[in-house]
Amino acid sequence: LKYRGELFTLKFGSIMLLLVNVTMCLIGLTPYGWLMLVAVPFFPLSHVMNPVLVAFATRELPNDELGRLSGAMAAVGTCAKLVAPLLSAFVMRRTIDGPFPSALYLVAAVVTMPGIAL
């Protein structure tokens, strides 16, 4: 991917993230757990765009603002790591014994949709 350029890598990562979300929606809407195996290759491939996004952001900011960018990215990541287990526990508790036990995957797909839009 290095030789294709940053824009290609960004598009490739976005497409992989879209495939992850589509697969998560399918897992959430169907009772077939084996669909998770379909999504596994797309998860790591969707993360190739993160370094490119950081590179684009650092090129656009002046040097004295890079620390603020790094702090903001760390704060958002920390908030996500705090909220995700709470949300997943809440959804699992409400849906695991009901007719829709795989609703967690559907919620995960919906929560990550803004990342595709950005």
Stockholm file with secondary structure:
# STOCKHOLM 1.0

chainA/1-118         LKYRGELFTLKFGSIMLLLVNVTMCLIGLTPYGWLMLVAVPFFPLSHVMNPVLVAFATRELPNDELGRLSGAMAAVGTCAKLVAPLLSAFVMRRTIDGPFPSALYLVAAVVTMPGIAL
#=GR chainA/1-118 SS CTTTCHHHHHHHHHHHHHHHHHHHHHHHHSSCTTHHHHHTTHHHHHTTHHHHHHHHHHHHSCGGGHHHHHHHHHHHHHHHHHHHHHHHHHHHHHHTTSSCTTHHHHHHHHHHHHHHHC
#=GC SS_cons         CTTTCHHHHHHHHHHHHHHHHHHHHHHHHSSCTTHHHHHTTHHHHHTTHHHHHHHHHHHHSCGGGHHHHHHHHHHHHHHHHHHHHHHHHHHHHHHTTSSCTTHHHHHHHHHHHHHHHC
//
